[in-house]
Structure formats: C-alpha cells, structure tokens
Amino acid sequence: MLTPKVRQSDGLVPWRAFGVEPAAVDFKITTMRVLAIDASLRNTGVAIVDANNGKPQSLYFGTIHNASSMRSSSCLVAIRDRLIELIREHEPDCCALESVIYVQSYKTAIVLGAARGAAILAAAENGLPVFEYSPRRIKQSTVGRGAAGKNQVAFMVRALLGLTETPDADAADALAIALTHLRAQEMAGLGIAGATQI
C-alpha cells in the first residue's frame, strides 16, 4: 500500500448547491497522482488528479469514446492503448476504479467486466497498484449521499476541483473516483482502513 505524506489543512467550505452537502473533504495528502477510471466498453471515463499539497488538482479528464460500429475486441484494445498513453504522459502513482456493480443482465456484466479488465491490465502492466471503490462510497465521499445523481456528482467535482467547465457524466465519475481515492489514502495514513487493493 502506498504511504501518503500528510499535513494539517484548514479544510474546505461545504457546498450546498443542488440541495446536497459533501462529506468532510479535508485532504491532507501532499504528494500523490491518481489515474482514475470509470470503465465502460463504449464510454470509459478517465481522470488524472494530483494531490497538489492538499488541494487536489485535475491534470486531465475525458472520455474514451468507442463507436458502436467497433467490435468489442477492438474497443478493449483502444481502452488499453489510450490508458497506456495517459500513464506514460502523466506518470501516475496509482490507479483507482469503481468496483463491479450489480446489473440485471449477465451480458452487460460480461461486457463491463471485459472493459474493466482492459483498464486493470493497462495499469498493472505499467506497475501501478490498483484500488477499487463501490459506487455508493464514491458518491458518499464526493457528494455526501450514497444515492446522489450523476448531475450532482458532476457539479460537486467541478466545485471541489475548481474546474471551469462541468465534465460529462463519465469523466465526472472518474474525477469522483480520484477524489475518493485521495480521501481513502489520507484515512489510511491516519491508521483507518481505507481502500481495497486488487
């Protein structure tokens, strides 16, 4: 497990837009760069977030779009290749993903699992430790409610990271995963169980 450096901070003023209030987001990690991935076959959200001395900063966010005309196998290669490009460009310390969610269709579960596998492979073969978080925990950590909607998540990551634009849903989810990981690593540095490494 990575051992983050921590420092005291003044904390952040809670945001109350959209009728929500985030959980305490008092980041104390001074050095850590996270590659966060919201894996999906057609639209994989990706973000690179730096701890930035306790004031998280987004270095990159976007979505890997794969056309519906592409075969599934080609989509997996595209996801892996783009993630490797980002890893080489930004040199993250670790990778964080959303854990497997319950889906009603076994076919959907297989497709999501394959996309997730391509993402994990890209990170692992480049030596990054990989962590996962449940969707509920990500929303709770970012917005303050485990049942928050996607628009609330997008608004909160924009506010918390001081972005000049609201990211699309997939990129916003990736940014939320990154913020959740930084918070979990801070807690781990304080001796509180945080992340699940896979």
C-alpha positions in Angstrom: 0.0 0.0 0.0 1.2 3.5 -0.8 2.1 5.6 2.3 0.9 9.1 1.6 2.6 12.1 3.1 0.1 14.1 5.2 -0.1 17.6 6.6 -2.6 19.7 8.5 -5.0 21.8 6.4 -7.7 24.3 7.0 -10.4 22.2 5.4 -12.9 23.1 2.7 -16.1 25.0 3.0 -19.1 22.7 2.3 -21.0 23.2 -0.9 -24.8 23.2 -0.7 -25.7 23.5 -4.4 -28.3 21.1 -5.8 -29.5 20.5 -2.3 -26.5 18.4 -1.3 -23.6 18.8 1.0 -20.4 16.8 0.6 -18.9 14.7 3.3 -15.9 16.3 5.1 -13.2 16.7 2.4 -10.2 17.7 4.3 -7.5 16.5 2.0 -4.1 16.2 3.7 -2.1 14.2 1.2 0.8 16.3 -0.2 2.1 14.0 -3.0 0.1 11.5 -5.0 -1.0 11.4 -8.6 -4.1 9.2 -9.3 -5.2 7.7 -12.6 -9.0 7.1 -12.1 -11.1 5.1 -14.5 -14.8 4.6 -14.9 -14.7 1.6 -17.2 -17.2 1.0 -19.9 -16.9 -0.6 -23.4 -18.1 2.5 -25.3 -17.5 5.4 -23.0 -14.7 5.0 -20.4 -14.3 8.0 -18.1 -10.7 8.8 -17.3 -9.1 11.4 -14.9 -5.7 12.2 -13.7 -5.8 14.1 -10.3 -2.8 15.3 -8.3 -2.9 15.7 -4.6 -1.2 19.1 -5.0 -0.2 19.7 -1.4 -3.7 19.1 0.0 -5.6 21.0 -2.8 -6.5 18.3 -5.4 -5.9 19.5 -9.0 -7.2 17.9 -12.2 -4.4 17.4 -14.7 -6.6 15.7 -17.2 -10.2 14.4 -17.6 -12.1 13.0 -20.6 -13.8 10.0 -22.1 -12.5 7.3 -24.3 -15.3 7.0 -26.9 -15.6 3.8 -28.9 -18.0 3.9 -31.9 -20.9 1.4 -31.8 -19.6 0.1 -35.1 -16.4 -1.2 -33.4 -16.1 -4.8 -32.4 -15.9 -5.4 -28.7 -12.3 -6.7 -29.0 -11.2 -3.5 -30.8 -12.8 -1.4 -28.1 -10.8 -3.3 -25.4 -7.6 -2.6 -27.3 -8.5 1.1 -27.7 -9.2 1.4 -24.0 -5.9 -0.2 -23.1 -3.8 1.8 -25.6 -5.3 5.1 -24.6 -4.7 4.4 -20.9 -1.1 3.5 -21.5 -0.6 6.8 -23.4 -2.0 8.7 -20.4 0.1 6.7 -18.0 3.3 7.4 -19.9 2.4 11.1 -20.3 1.3 11.8 -16.7 3.2 9.1 -14.7 0.6 8.5 -12.0 1.5 6.7 -8.8 -1.6 4.5 -8.6 -4.9 3.6 -10.3 -8.4 3.7 -8.8 -11.6 2.2 -10.3 -15.2 1.7 -9.5 -15.9 -1.8 -8.2 -18.2 -4.2 -10.0 -21.8 -3.1 -9.7 -24.9 -5.3 -9.8 -26.5 -5.5 -13.2 -29.6 -7.3 -14.2 -28.2 -8.7 -17.5 -25.4 -11.2 -17.5 -24.4 -10.0 -20.9 -23.9 -6.4 -19.5 -21.9 -7.8 -16.6 -19.6 -9.6 -19.0 -19.1 -6.5 -21.2 -18.4 -4.3 -18.2 -16.0 -6.9 -16.8 -14.1 -7.0 -20.0 -13.7 -3.2 -20.1 -12.7 -3.2 -16.5 -10.1 -5.9 -17.3 -8.6 -3.9 -20.1 -8.2 -0.9 -17.7 -6.7 -3.0 -14.9 -4.3 -4.6 -17.4 -3.1 -1.2 -18.6 -2.4 -0.1 -15.1 -0.9 -3.3 -13.7 1.5 -3.9 -16.6 2.8 -0.4 -16.0 3.5 -1.2 -12.4 0.6 0.8 -10.8 -1.1 -0.5 -7.7 -4.9 -0.8 -8.4 -7.6 0.1 -5.9 -11.4 -0.2 -6.2 -14.3 1.6 -4.5 -18.1 0.9 -4.5 -20.3 3.3 -6.4 -22.1 4.2 -3.2 -18.8 5.0 -1.4 -17.7 7.2 -4.3 -21.0 9.2 -4.2 -20.9 9.4 -0.4 -17.3 10.7 -0.4 -17.9 13.2 -3.2 -21.4 14.5 -2.6 -22.3 13.3 0.9 -25.1 11.0 -0.2 -24.6 7.5 -1.5 -27.7 7.8 -3.7 -26.6 11.0 -5.4 -27.4 11.5 -9.1 -24.9 11.9 -11.9 -25.6 15.7 -12.2 -24.9 16.2 -8.5 -21.6 14.3 -8.8 -20.6 16.4 -11.9 -21.4 19.6 -10.1 -19.5 18.7 -7.0 -16.3 17.6 -8.8 -16.4 20.8 -10.7 -16.7 22.8 -7.4 -14.2 20.8 -5.5 -11.6 20.9 -8.2 -12.3 24.4 -9.3 -13.0 23.4 -12.9 -14.1 26.0 -15.5 -16.4 23.5 -17.2 -18.7 20.8 -16.0 -17.3 17.4 -17.1 -19.5 14.9 -18.9 -21.0 12.1 -16.8 -18.3 9.5 -17.4 -15.4 11.9 -16.9 -17.1 13.3 -13.7 -17.4 9.8 -12.3 -13.7 9.3 -12.9 -12.9 12.5 -11.2 -15.1 11.4 -8.2 -13.2 8.1 -8.1 -9.9 10.0 -7.9 -11.1 12.3 -5.1 -12.4 9.2 -3.2 -9.0 7.5 -3.5 -7.2 10.5 -2.2 -9.5 10.7 0.7 -9.1 7.0 1.4 -5.4 7.2 1.3 -5.5 10.1 3.7 -7.5 7.9 6.1 -5.1 5.1 5.6 -2.3 7.4 6.6 -4.1 8.1 9.8 -4.4 4.4 10.5 -8.0 4.0 9.4 -8.9 1.2 6.9 -9.5 2.8 3.5 -9.1 1.2 0.1 -9.3 -2.3 -1.3 -6.3 -3.1 -3.4 -6.9 -5.7 -6.1 
